[in-house]
Amino acid sequence: MMNGETVMIVSTMRNEGPYILEWVAHHLSVGVDEFLIFTNDCDDGTDAILSRLGRFHRVTQVPNPKVMFREKGNWQVMAQRYAQQFGDYRTADWIYHTDADEFLHIRAGDGTLEDFYKAAADKSGDFHAVSFSSMPFSSGNQKALDDQLVQSRYTQMSKSYGASREEGTPVLTAVKTMFRNDVSFDLRRNHRPYMADFSGQGLTWVDGSGRWLGPDYTDSRIKALDAVSSTDLAQMSHYAIKCAEAYMVKLDRGDVVGSDRLGKQSNYWKNYNTQGDEEFAFATLSPKAQALLDGFLADPELAQLHREALDVHKAKVAAMREKPEWEAVASHIGLE
């Protein structure tokens, strides 16, 4: 809940099995009420994990419509457009597009969306959209896949935000946006919705510090903010690469947008795997998130599916490393 209203996450996934339970438990703990998740071509149990979670919480797994129209559009856009046809989507008060490697972290109060809303509204009044700045994390020189929690294992950020803050130097990063579902946006996109005359409608848009954002942002298609000044109350932590072996699986899986972006952008690993600030504020699950995760793992079926997903990912890496075409990639990311 946020301001006593329901929040729905809309996401796309392919082969995210080992990370789903932590991700769902965390977002339930911060106040997300329901999940609408589109999947495609999963062979690690992602579909089964999400379906089983739906027995206990409002988690809905749906095949991505692009599986029937592979020559059209991209995976993410197709899913987000299709989502708007679902009754649960239409009745949700707030919509939040985010990915399985992104964790919404709230610094206000006890770390919930209700706490964020209260703190942000105290600064800027009632608001209709909030853009959370992405804060990327590196691998921290972690190599091998294991069953540690993502938030606990990866604590080194990709940039030195502390130094930039002291110097007064802005650092632009991408955003993900939570928005009121009853606002008639011209376009609903992955990073942020768009309305040409948002400011002229008497609507308010804030950042993760609860600061009012002006027309130069709200009425534009800009999808980045200064992370140094926009994360006082909340941020979106982005664990894009995780460890080296997890990155191998990411390359094998492909990008949710649908293009071969990871393969073509040879600097993807290099850009994320830089040494920045250490951030331990989110390394320990909240008591509520831990209780939820423990409950998931107490279910024999979920626990087995979770273990099997990790085994599948390890087997994928082993198979990839036997192929000559992956040797250069493994060497590039530090796998001997």
C-alpha positions in Angstrom: 0.0 0.0 0.0 1.0 3.6 -0.6 -1.3 6.3 1.0 -3.7 3.5 1.7 -3.9 2.6 -2.0 -2.9 -0.6 -3.8 0.4 -0.9 -5.7 1.0 -3.3 -8.6 4.3 -4.3 -10.0 4.4 -5.2 -13.7 7.5 -7.1 -14.8 8.9 -9.3 -17.5 11.1 -12.3 -16.7 13.1 -15.0 -18.5 15.1 -17.5 -16.4 15.2 -15.5 -13.1 14.5 -18.6 -11.0 17.2 -18.3 -8.3 16.3 -14.7 -7.5 12.5 -14.7 -7.5 11.7 -15.6 -3.8 14.0 -12.8 -2.4 12.7 -10.3 -4.9 9.0 -11.0 -4.2 9.5 -11.2 -0.4 11.4 -7.8 -0.4 8.8 -6.0 -2.5 5.9 -7.4 -0.4 7.7 -6.2 2.7 7.9 -2.6 1.4 4.2 -2.5 0.6 3.6 -3.9 -2.9 0.3 -5.6 -3.0 0.3 -7.6 -6.3 2.5 -8.7 -9.1 1.7 -9.2 -12.8 4.6 -10.9 -14.4 5.1 -11.9 -18.0 7.5 -14.7 -18.9 8.8 -16.3 -22.0 11.0 -19.3 -22.9 11.9 -20.2 -19.4 13.7 -23.5 -18.7 14.8 -22.9 -15.1 11.5 -23.1 -13.4 10.7 -19.4 -13.3 7.1 -20.1 -14.5 6.6 -22.7 -11.9 8.0 -20.6 -9.1 5.7 -17.7 -9.9 2.7 -19.9 -10.3 3.3 -21.5 -6.9 3.8 -18.1 -5.3 0.3 -17.3 -6.7 -1.1 -19.8 -4.3 -0.1 -17.6 -1.3 0.0 -14.1 -2.6 -1.4 -12.0 -5.5 1.3 -13.1 -8.0 0.0 -13.6 -11.5 2.3 -15.3 -14.1 1.2 -14.9 -17.7 3.0 -15.9 -20.9 4.4 -12.9 -22.7 2.1 -12.3 -25.8 5.2 -11.9 -28.0 5.6 -15.7 -27.9 2.8 -15.7 -30.5 4.1 -12.8 -32.5 7.9 -13.2 -32.3 8.5 -11.0 -35.4 6.7 -8.0 -33.8 7.8 -5.5 -31.2 10.0 -6.3 -28.2 9.3 -8.4 -25.2 9.0 -5.6 -22.7 6.8 -3.3 -24.7 4.4 -6.1 -25.8 4.0 -7.2 -22.2 3.4 -3.7 -20.8 0.7 -3.0 -23.4 -1.0 -6.3 -22.8 -0.9 -5.7 -19.1 -3.4 -2.9 -19.4 -6.1 -5.4 -20.6 -6.1 -7.2 -17.3 -8.8 -6.4 -14.7 -6.4 -6.4 -11.8 -4.2 -3.9 -13.6 -7.2 -1.6 -14.2 -8.3 -1.7 -10.6 -4.8 -1.1 -9.1 -4.3 2.4 -7.7 -0.5 2.6 -8.5 1.5 0.9 -11.2 5.3 0.3 -11.0 7.3 -1.2 -13.9 10.5 -2.8 -12.6 12.7 -5.8 -13.4 13.9 -8.8 -11.4 17.4 -7.3 -10.9 16.0 -4.1 -9.4 15.1 -3.7 -5.7 13.1 -0.7 -4.4 14.8 0.5 -1.2 13.0 3.0 1.1 15.1 5.0 3.6 12.1 6.8 5.1 10.6 5.5 8.4 10.5 1.7 8.6 11.3 1.3 4.9 7.8 1.1 3.5 6.0 2.9 0.7 3.6 4.3 3.3 6.6 5.9 5.0 7.9 7.2 1.7 4.5 8.7 0.8 4.2 10.5 4.1 7.8 11.9 4.0 7.4 13.0 0.3 4.0 14.5 0.8 5.3 16.5 3.7 7.7 18.1 1.3 5.7 18.4 -1.9 2.1 17.6 -1.1 0.0 14.9 -2.7 1.7 13.5 -5.8 0.7 11.4 -8.8 4.1 9.9 -9.9 7.5 9.3 -8.4 10.7 8.5 -10.3 13.2 6.4 -8.3 16.8 6.9 -9.4 18.7 3.7 -10.4 21.8 3.0 -8.2 23.9 0.3 -10.0 25.9 -2.2 -8.0 29.0 -4.1 -9.2 30.0 -7.7 -8.9 32.3 -6.8 -6.0 34.7 -9.3 -7.6 32.3 -12.2 -6.9 32.8 -15.0 -9.4 30.7 -18.1 -8.7 27.0 -18.6 -8.5 25.7 -19.5 -5.0 22.6 -19.3 -2.9 23.4 -16.1 -1.0 20.8 -13.3 -1.1 21.4 -10.7 -3.8 21.1 -7.8 -1.4 23.5 -9.3 1.1 26.1 -10.5 -1.4 26.5 -7.4 -3.6 27.2 -4.3 -1.5 29.7 -2.4 -3.7 28.1 0.2 -5.9 29.4 1.0 -9.3 30.0 4.6 -8.7 31.5 6.8 -5.9 28.4 8.8 -5.0 29.8 10.0 -1.8 32.7 11.8 -3.5 30.3 13.3 -6.1 28.0 14.5 -3.3 31.0 16.3 -1.5 32.1 17.8 -4.8 28.6 18.9 -5.7 28.9 16.9 -9.0 25.7 15.5 -10.4 25.6 11.9 -11.5 22.8 11.1 -14.0 21.2 7.7 -13.8 18.1 6.1 -15.2 14.9 6.0 -13.3 11.9 3.7 -12.7 8.6 5.3 -12.0 5.6 4.5 -9.9 2.5 6.3 -11.1 -1.2 6.7 -10.3 -3.2 4.5 -12.6 -6.0 7.0 -13.0 -3.8 9.5 -14.7 -4.4 9.6 -18.4 -0.8 9.4 -19.6 -0.2 9.6 -23.4 2.2 6.7 -23.2 3.2 4.2 -20.5 6.8 3.2 -20.8 9.3 1.1 -18.9 11.3 3.9 -17.3 8.6 6.5 -17.0 5.2 7.4 -18.4 4.8 10.4 -20.7 2.2 13.2 -20.9 2.9 16.3 -23.0 1.0 18.6 -20.6 1.5 16.9 -17.3 2.3 20.1 -15.4 -0.6 21.9 -17.0 -3.1 19.4 -15.6 -2.3 20.5 -12.0 -0.5 17.1 -11.3 2.6 16.6 -9.2 5.6 14.4 -9.9 8.4 13.9 -7.3 11.8 12.2 -7.1 13.2 9.7 -4.5 14.0 12.7 -2.3 10.4 13.8 -2.3 11.3 16.9 -4.3 8.8 18.4 -6.8 9.9 17.9 -10.4 9.3 20.7 -12.9 7.9 20.7 -16.4 11.4 20.3 -17.9 11.2 16.8 -16.6 7.5 16.0 -16.2 6.5 17.2 -19.7 9.5 15.7 -21.5 10.7 12.2 -22.3 13.8 12.5 -20.1 14.4 9.2 -18.2 17.3 10.1 -16.0 17.8 12.2 -12.8 20.8 13.2 -10.7 21.2 10.3 -8.3 23.2 12.3 -5.9 20.3 14.6 -4.9 17.3 12.3 -5.6 17.8 9.4 -3.3 17.3 10.9 0.2 14.1 8.9 0.9 14.3 6.1 -1.7 16.3 4.6 -4.5 16.0 1.7 -7.0 19.1 -0.5 -6.4 20.1 -2.2 -9.7 22.0 -5.5 -9.5 22.5 -5.7 -13.2 25.4 -8.1 -13.4 25.7 -9.9 -10.1 28.7 -12.3 -10.1 30.6 -13.3 -13.2 28.8 -16.6 -13.6 25.4 -15.0 -13.2 26.4 -12.6 -16.0 27.2 -15.5 -18.2 23.7 -16.8 -17.7 22.4 -13.2 -18.4 24.3 -13.2 -21.7 22.9 -16.6 -22.6 19.4 -15.6 -21.7 19.4 -12.3 -23.6 18.0 -8.9 -22.9 14.3 -8.3 -22.0 14.1 -5.5 -24.6 14.5 -8.2 -27.3 17.6 -7.0 -29.1 21.1 -8.4 -28.6 22.1 -5.4 -26.5 24.3 -7.3 -24.1 26.2 -9.0 -26.9 26.7 -5.9 -28.9 27.6 -3.6 -26.0 30.9 -5.1 -25.1 31.4 -2.5 -22.4 28.3 -3.5 -20.4 30.2 -5.6 -17.9 33.0 -3.0 -17.8 30.7 -0.1 -17.1 28.8 -1.9 -14.3 31.8 -3.7 -12.7 33.6 -0.6 -11.4 34.6 0.0 -7.8 32.4 2.6 -6.1 31.1 3.2 -2.6 30.2 0.3 -0.3 26.6 0.3 0.7 25.5 -1.9 3.6 22.2 -0.2 4.4 20.2 -2.8 2.5 22.4 -5.9 3.1 20.1 -7.3 5.7 16.5 -8.2 5.0 13.9 -6.5 7.0 12.2 -8.7 9.6 9.1 -8.8 7.5 11.0 -9.7 4.3 12.9 -12.4 6.1 9.7 -13.9 7.6 8.2 -13.9 4.1 11.2 -15.6 2.6 11.4 -18.1 5.4 7.7 -18.9 4.7 8.4 -19.4 1.0 11.2 -21.8 1.7 9.1 -23.7 4.3 6.9 -24.8 1.4 8.5 -28.0 0.1 7.5 -27.3 -3.5 8.9 -23.8 -3.6 12.0 -24.8 -1.8 12.7 -27.6 -4.3 11.9 -25.3 -7.3 14.3 -22.7 -5.9 17.1 -25.3 -5.5 16.5 -26.7 -9.0 16.6 -23.2 -10.5 20.1 -22.6 -9.1 21.2 -26.0 -10.3 20.0 -25.2 -13.8 21.9 -21.9 -13.8 25.1 -23.6 -12.7 24.7 -26.3 -15.4 24.2 -23.6 -18.0 27.5 -21.9 -17.0 29.3 -25.3 -17.1 28.0 -26.0 -20.6 28.8 -22.5 -21.9 32.4 -22.8 -20.7 32.9 -25.9 -22.7 32.2 -24.0 -25.9 35.1 -22.2 -27.6 32.8 -19.2 -28.5 32.4 -18.3 -24.8 36.1 -18.5 -23.9 36.8 -14.8 -24.6 33.7 -13.7 -22.7 34.7 -15.8 -19.7 38.2 -14.4 -19.7 36.9 -10.8 -20.1 34.8 -11.1 -17.0 37.6 -12.7 -14.9 36.7 -16.4 -15.1 39.8 -18.5 -15.4 
